[in-house]
Amino acid sequence: MPRSSRMNLWPHCFPCFDDGDRSGNRFSTVCNFPDDLLPSLGATAHQPPKLRKYLVSPYDPRYKVWETFLIILVVYSAWICPLEFAFLRYLPSAPFVVDDVVNGFFAVDIMLTFFVPFVDKKSYLLVNDPKKIAVRYLSSWFVFDVCSTVPFHSISLLFNEHGHDLGFKFLNVLRLWRLRRVSSMFARLEKDIRFNYAVIRCTKLISVTLFAIHCAGCINYLIADRYPDPRRTWIGAVMPNFREDGLWIRYVTAMYWSITTLTTTGYGDLHAENAREMLFGICYMLFNLWLTAYLIGNMTNLVVHSTSRTRDFRDVVQAASEFAARNQLPQQIEEQMLNHICLRYKTDGLKQQETLDVLPKAMRSSISHYLFFRVVQGAYLFKGVSSRFIQQLVTEMQAEYFAPKEDIILQNDSPSDLYLLVSGAVDILVFLDGTEQVYRRAAEGELLGEIGVLCNKPQSFTFRTTKLSQILRISRTKLLGIIQENREDGDIIRSNLQQVNV
């Protein structure tokens, strides 16, 4: 398949891929990846899905902007709907006009939904048949969307001059159905790697809490406002003429009661005065038990997830210290143990090897080539070998970190691995007359233990780091297998080894 054809196929299979984007954005091709359309297996993967005429792609950037705009309108509806329901007996003209305009936008979205294809949950293919799109929408959220968009206040004016009938106000609360869009948005953002998961999660929890406080305060005020005796209400006991006060004073008072009740502070200055308010207070406090448990559980999960590695690290360090003390190990060995544990804690946090392990072999080879090819090619043992041999070698190598004063190879150990010093410093030690002496210091780019590995004899030296060192390691079995596959390169390696030993 020509390269140009493959490139033209990408925008259809992965709509967030922009062939014209050369801005260097590292995440330009993974935006909202869990929601993107995946190509099918086999030959059909080269057949891009074709949208029928008049259909709107759900991955079109303009449609994404439209969805974001609707989210802003949903936030407005979530705030104004309980406020109108509780505080405004006679709806002013300004909110009335704004509500009808907002309803108009959602009515447009209802019509637009009939022209937006959807991804089938079983086949994960884009369904662009208008009949199937219509049947799916009509059998799912259509009725609820229509009910939440009907201008019940305008209809109430046909039966009541001021439009403050309580029954129609209850129907107007159906606009809160639109909150499902916000829930879907948070679910999508939690999977988006461009945003911090903890920040998104905390924002969601704060939003739920504020909405619960807002709704509870509005409902409690409505109960007081509709009670026959205003003085025998929770707000009338402290503000006898509360209906004559401004909207801001009444709203702040209601929010004050809601927050003190939610947080179980309860100063006692605002409390239930009649049976209706007592019943609502009981229901609200029972709801608070669930909400508090939900908030504490989520926050605990976030905190525990962020501190679990530190706790495990301290447990391992304590266990290692107790092991050294119980077995009376020399201080040098104990320091090596603790340094190794500390270094492993730091490198595990990087998850470098885990990241490489989940990638395809070809991708791992490309990364290894970029990181280590020149380092391995510069080693004396591999002077003159083919690039193919070096590529096979770096693919099988693993990068490791060694803490200071940590032994890499011990003298007289059986050869099992070949090491290459990438960065850091390593002392080559030898035992003479029962004492350990420094033979010399290995330079960066130098091989460690190659004679023992290739000649299959015990190691002649001890190799010990003097500072934090990065070292490449390859097992003797894999190294000999690569040499066996490349016999000409193997002869060059033997020649290089003989020249150094001579």
C-alpha positions in Angstrom: 0.0 0.0 0.0 1.5 3.4 -0.9 2.7 5.6 1.9 0.4 8.4 0.8 -2.7 6.1 0.9 -1.8 5.0 4.4 -1.4 8.6 5.6 -4.8 9.5 4.1 -6.3 6.6 6.0 -5.2 7.8 9.4 -7.6 10.7 9.8 -10.5 8.4 9.1 -9.4 5.6 11.6 -8.2 8.0 14.2 -10.1 11.3 13.9 -8.0 13.1 16.5 -5.0 12.6 14.2 -4.3 15.8 12.3 -2.0 15.3 9.3 -1.5 19.0 9.0 -0.4 19.5 12.6 3.3 20.1 12.8 3.2 21.9 16.1 5.1 19.2 17.9 2.3 18.5 20.4 3.2 15.2 22.0 -0.4 14.3 22.7 -2.0 15.5 19.5 -2.7 11.9 18.4 -4.0 10.6 21.7 -6.7 13.1 22.6 -9.7 11.3 24.1 -8.2 8.0 22.8 -10.7 5.7 24.7 -13.5 7.3 22.7 -11.9 7.1 19.3 -12.9 4.7 16.6 -10.5 1.8 16.3 -10.0 0.2 12.8 -11.1 -3.4 12.3 -8.7 -6.3 11.8 -7.7 -7.7 8.5 -8.2 -6.3 5.0 -11.2 -4.2 6.0 -9.0 -2.1 8.1 -7.8 -0.3 4.9 -11.4 0.7 4.1 -12.0 4.1 5.9 -15.6 4.6 7.2 -17.5 6.8 4.9 -20.2 9.1 6.4 -23.4 9.5 4.5 -24.5 12.9 3.3 -25.8 15.3 5.9 -24.3 13.3 8.8 -22.0 14.9 11.4 -18.9 13.1 12.6 -18.8 12.8 16.4 -15.1 13.4 16.1 -15.4 16.6 14.2 -13.7 19.5 16.1 -16.7 21.7 15.5 -19.0 19.2 17.1 -16.6 19.0 20.1 -16.8 22.8 20.5 -20.6 22.5 20.3 -20.6 19.9 23.1 -18.4 22.1 25.2 -20.7 25.0 24.7 -23.6 22.9 25.9 -21.7 21.9 29.0 -21.6 25.6 29.9 -25.3 25.9 29.5 -25.8 22.8 31.6 -23.9 24.4 34.5 -26.1 27.5 34.2 -29.3 25.3 34.2 -28.0 23.4 37.3 -27.7 26.7 39.2 -30.8 28.6 38.0 -33.3 25.7 38.0 -33.4 25.2 41.8 -33.1 29.0 42.4 -36.2 29.7 40.2 -38.1 26.7 41.8 -37.6 28.0 45.3 -37.0 31.7 45.4 -38.8 33.3 42.5 -42.6 33.3 43.0 -43.0 35.5 39.9 -40.4 34.8 37.4 -38.8 38.1 36.1 -38.5 38.6 32.4 -34.7 38.4 32.2 -34.4 34.7 33.5 -37.5 33.8 31.5 -35.9 35.0 28.2 -32.5 33.4 29.0 -34.2 30.1 29.9 -36.1 30.0 26.5 -32.8 30.8 24.7 -31.0 28.0 26.5 -33.9 25.6 25.8 -33.6 26.6 22.1 -30.0 25.5 22.0 -30.9 22.1 23.5 -33.7 21.7 21.1 -31.2 22.2 18.3 -29.0 19.5 19.9 -31.9 17.1 19.9 -32.4 17.6 16.2 -28.6 17.4 15.6 -28.4 14.0 17.5 -30.5 12.4 14.7 -27.6 13.1 12.4 -24.6 12.1 14.6 -23.4 8.5 14.0 -22.6 6.4 17.1 -20.1 3.6 17.9 -21.7 0.2 18.3 -20.7 -1.3 21.7 -20.4 -4.8 20.3 -18.5 -4.3 17.1 -16.9 -1.0 17.9 -17.8 0.2 14.4 -19.3 3.5 13.5 -22.9 3.2 12.7 -23.9 5.8 10.1 -27.3 4.4 9.0 -29.8 7.2 9.7 -32.6 4.8 10.5 -30.5 3.0 13.1 -29.3 6.3 14.6 -32.9 7.4 14.9 -34.1 4.1 16.4 -31.3 4.1 19.0 -32.0 7.7 20.0 -35.8 7.3 20.2 -35.4 4.2 22.3 -33.0 5.7 24.8 -32.7 9.4 25.8 -35.1 11.1 23.4 -38.1 11.3 25.7 -36.0 12.6 28.6 -34.2 15.2 26.4 -37.6 16.5 25.1 -39.1 16.7 28.6 -36.1 18.7 29.8 -36.3 21.1 26.9 -40.1 21.9 26.8 -40.6 25.5 28.0 -43.0 24.7 30.8 -42.9 28.3 32.1 -44.3 29.6 28.8 -47.0 26.9 28.8 -47.9 27.9 32.4 -48.6 31.4 31.3 -51.6 30.1 29.4 -53.2 28.9 32.6 -51.8 31.5 35.1 -51.1 35.1 34.6 -47.9 35.1 36.5 -46.8 31.6 35.7 -46.0 30.6 39.3 -48.0 27.4 39.5 -46.1 24.9 41.6 -47.0 22.0 39.3 -45.3 23.6 36.3 -42.4 24.5 38.5 -41.9 20.8 39.3 -41.9 20.0 35.6 -39.4 22.8 35.0 -37.0 20.9 37.3 -36.7 18.2 34.6 -34.0 20.4 33.1 -31.6 18.9 35.7 -31.6 15.8 33.4 -29.0 17.7 31.4 -26.5 17.0 34.2 -25.8 13.6 32.6 -23.7 15.5 30.1 -21.4 16.8 32.9 -21.1 13.3 34.3 -20.0 12.0 30.8 -17.6 14.9 30.6 -15.9 14.1 33.9 -15.7 10.4 32.9 -14.0 11.4 29.6 -11.5 13.8 31.3 -10.5 11.2 33.9 -9.3 9.0 31.0 -7.5 11.9 29.2 -3.8 11.8 29.8 -3.4 15.5 29.2 -5.1 16.3 32.5 -4.1 15.4 36.0 -6.4 12.6 37.3 -6.3 13.8 40.9 -7.3 17.4 39.9 -10.2 16.2 37.7 -11.4 13.9 40.5 -11.2 16.6 43.1 -13.0 19.0 40.8 -15.8 16.5 40.4 -16.2 15.9 44.1 -16.3 19.7 44.8 -18.9 20.1 42.1 -21.1 17.4 43.5 -20.8 18.9 47.0 -21.6 22.5 45.8 -24.6 21.2 43.8 -25.9 19.3 46.8 -25.6 22.4 49.1 -27.3 24.6 46.5 -30.3 22.2 46.0 -30.8 21.5 49.7 -30.8 25.2 50.6 -33.3 26.0 47.9 -35.6 23.2 48.9 -35.5 24.1 52.5 -36.3 27.7 51.7 -39.2 26.6 49.5 -40.7 24.6 52.4 -40.5 27.8 54.6 -41.9 30.0 51.8 -44.9 27.7 51.3 -45.7 27.2 54.9 -49.0 29.0 56.1 -47.4 30.7 59.1 -44.1 32.4 58.0 -43.1 33.0 61.6 -43.1 29.2 62.4 -40.3 28.5 59.9 -36.6 28.1 60.2 -35.9 31.4 58.5 -39.0 33.2 59.8 -38.0 32.6 63.4 -35.0 34.9 62.9 -36.2 37.0 60.0 -40.0 37.5 60.5 -40.4 39.5 57.3 -38.0 37.4 55.2 -40.2 37.6 52.1 -39.7 41.3 51.9 -35.9 41.0 52.1 -33.8 40.9 48.9 -33.1 37.7 47.0 -29.4 37.9 47.9 -30.1 37.9 51.7 -32.5 35.0 51.5 -30.2 33.0 49.2 -27.1 33.5 51.4 -29.2 32.6 54.5 -30.4 29.4 52.9 -26.8 28.4 51.8 -25.6 29.2 55.3 -28.1 26.7 56.8 -27.3 24.1 54.1 -23.5 24.3 54.7 -23.7 24.2 58.5 -26.1 21.2 58.3 -23.9 19.4 55.8 -20.8 19.9 57.9 -22.7 18.9 61.0 -21.6 22.2 62.6 -25.1 23.2 63.6 -24.7 26.4 65.6 -28.4 26.3 66.5 -29.2 29.8 65.2 -31.2 28.3 62.3 -33.2 25.2 63.0 -36.4 23.4 62.1 -39.6 25.0 63.5 -42.3 22.7 62.1 -42.9 19.1 61.1 -42.3 19.7 57.4 -38.9 21.2 58.0 -38.0 18.4 60.5 -38.8 15.7 57.9 -36.7 17.4 55.3 -33.9 17.9 57.8 -33.9 14.2 58.6 -33.8 13.3 54.9 -31.0 15.8 54.3 -28.9 14.5 57.1 -29.3 10.9 56.0 -28.2 12.0 52.5 -25.3 13.8 54.2 -24.2 10.4 55.6 -23.9 9.0 52.1 -22.3 12.1 50.6 -19.7 12.3 53.4 -18.9 8.6 53.0 -18.6 9.1 49.2 -16.3 12.1 49.6 -14.1 10.5 52.3 -13.8 7.3 50.4 -12.7 9.1 47.2 -10.3 11.4 49.0 -8.8 8.5 50.9 -8.3 6.5 47.7 -6.5 9.5 46.2 -4.3 10.0 49.2 -3.5 6.3 49.7 -2.7 5.9 46.0 -0.2 8.7 46.2 1.5 7.6 49.5 1.4 3.8 49.1 4.8 3.7 47.4 6.4 5.7 50.3 4.8 3.4 52.9 6.0 0.3 51.1 9.5 1.8 50.8 9.8 2.5 54.5 8.6 -1.0 55.3 11.3 -2.5 53.1 14.0 -0.3 54.6 13.0 -1.2 58.1 12.9 -4.9 57.2 16.4 -4.7 55.7 17.8 -2.9 58.7 16.4 -5.5 61.1 17.7 -8.3 58.9 21.2 -6.8 58.9 21.1 -6.3 62.7 19.7 -9.8 63.4 22.4 -11.5 61.3 25.2 -9.1 62.4 26.1 -8.2 58.9 29.1 -5.9 58.3 28.3 -2.2 57.9 29.5 -2.2 54.4 27.1 -4.9 53.3 24.3 -3.1 55.2 25.0 0.1 53.4 25.0 -1.7 50.1 21.6 -3.2 50.9 20.1 0.2 51.9 21.6 2.0 48.9 20.2 -0.6 46.6 16.7 -0.4 48.1 16.7 3.4 47.9 17.9 3.3 44.3 15.3 0.8 43.4 12.6 3.0 44.9 13.7 5.9 42.8 14.0 3.9 39.5 10.7 2.0 40.1 9.0 5.4 40.2 10.3 6.1 36.7 8.8 2.7 35.5 11.2 2.7 32.6 11.5 -1.1 32.1 7.7 -1.5 32.6 7.1 1.1 29.9 9.4 -0.7 27.5 8.0 -4.2 28.2 4.4 -3.2 27.1 5.7 -1.9 23.7 6.0 -4.0 20.6 9.5 -5.4 19.8 10.0 -3.1 16.8 9.2 0.0 18.9 11.6 -1.2 21.7 14.3 -1.7 19.1 13.8 1.8 17.8 14.1 3.2 21.3 17.1 1.1 22.2 18.8 2.1 18.9 18.3 5.8 19.7 19.5 5.5 23.3 22.3 3.0 23.2 23.5 2.3 19.7 26.4 4.8 19.7 27.5 3.7 23.2 27.6 0.0 22.3 29.3 0.7 19.0 32.1 2.6 20.7 33.1 -0.4 22.9 36.4 -1.9 21.8 35.0 -5.4 21.5 32.5 -4.4 18.8 34.8 -2.3 16.7 34.2 -3.2 13.0 31.1 -5.3 13.5 28.0 -4.7 11.3 25.2 -2.3 12.3 22.8 -5.3 12.2 24.8 -7.0 14.9 24.8 -3.9 17.1 21.0 -3.4 16.6 20.3 -7.0 17.7 22.6 -6.5 20.7 21.0 -3.2 22.0 17.5 -4.7 21.6 18.4 -7.4 24.1 20.2 -5.2 26.5 18.6 -3.8 29.7 19.5 -0.6 31.4 20.1 -0.8 35.2 21.2 1.7 37.9 23.7 0.7 40.5 24.0 2.7 43.8 27.5 3.8 45.0 29.6 1.1 46.6 27.5 -1.7 45.1 29.2 -4.8 43.7 28.4 -5.5 40.0 30.6 -8.6 39.6 32.5 -10.5 42.3 35.9 -12.1 41.7 35.7 -15.8 40.9 32.0 -15.6 40.1 30.7 -17.7 37.3 30.1 -15.6 34.1 26.4 -15.0 33.6 26.1 -11.4 32.2 28.1 -8.9 30.2 28.0 -5.3 31.4 28.7 -2.0 29.7 29.3 1.2 31.7 27.2 4.0 30.3 27.8 6.6 32.9 29.2 6.8 36.4 32.4 5.3 37.9 33.4 1.7 38.6 36.5 0.5 40.4 38.2 -2.8 39.3 39.3 -4.6 42.4 41.6 -7.6 42.9 42.5 -9.6 46.0 46.2 -9.8 46.7 47.6 -11.4 49.8 44.1 -11.5 51.4 43.6 -7.7 50.9 41.3 -5.9 48.4 43.2 -3.5 46.2 42.1 -1.1 43.4 43.6 -2.4 40.2 42.3 0.6 38.1 39.1 2.5 37.4 36.9 1.7 34.5 36.0 4.5 32.0 32.6 5.3 30.7 31.8 3.1 27.6 34.0 0.3 28.9 32.9 -3.4 29.0 32.9 -5.2 32.3 33.5 -9.0 32.6 33.7 -9.7 28.9 36.7 -12.0 29.3 34.9 -14.3 31.7 31.7 -14.3 29.5 33.4 -15.1 26.2 36.1 -17.4 27.6 33.7 -19.1 30.0 36.0 -18.9 33.0 35.5 -17.3 36.5 35.7 -13.6 36.7 39.2 -12.3 37.4 38.2 -9.1 39.2 35.5 -7.5 41.4 33.7 -4.5 39.9 32.3 -2.0 42.4 30.7 1.3 41.7 32.0 4.5 43.4 29.0 6.6 42.5 25.6 6.3 40.9 26.1 4.4 37.7 24.0 3.5 34.7 25.0 0.1 33.2 23.7 -2.0 30.3 23.4 -5.7 30.9 23.0 -8.6 28.5 22.9 -12.3 29.5 25.7 -14.6 28.3 23.2 -16.9 26.6 21.6 -14.1 24.5 25.1 -12.7 23.6 26.4 -16.0 22.4 23.2 -16.7 20.5 23.6 -13.4 18.6 27.2 -14.2 17.9 26.2 -17.6 16.6 23.7 -16.0 14.1 26.4 -13.6 12.9 29.5 -15.7 12.4 31.5 -13.0 10.6 30.9 -10.5 13.4 31.8 -13.2 15.8 35.2 -13.6 14.2 35.7 -9.8 14.5 34.8 -9.9 18.2 37.3 -12.8 18.8 40.0 -10.8 17.0 39.3 -7.7 19.0 39.5 -9.7 22.3 42.8 -11.3 21.3 44.4 -8.0 20.4 43.5 -6.5 23.8 44.7 -9.5 25.7 48.0 -9.5 23.8 
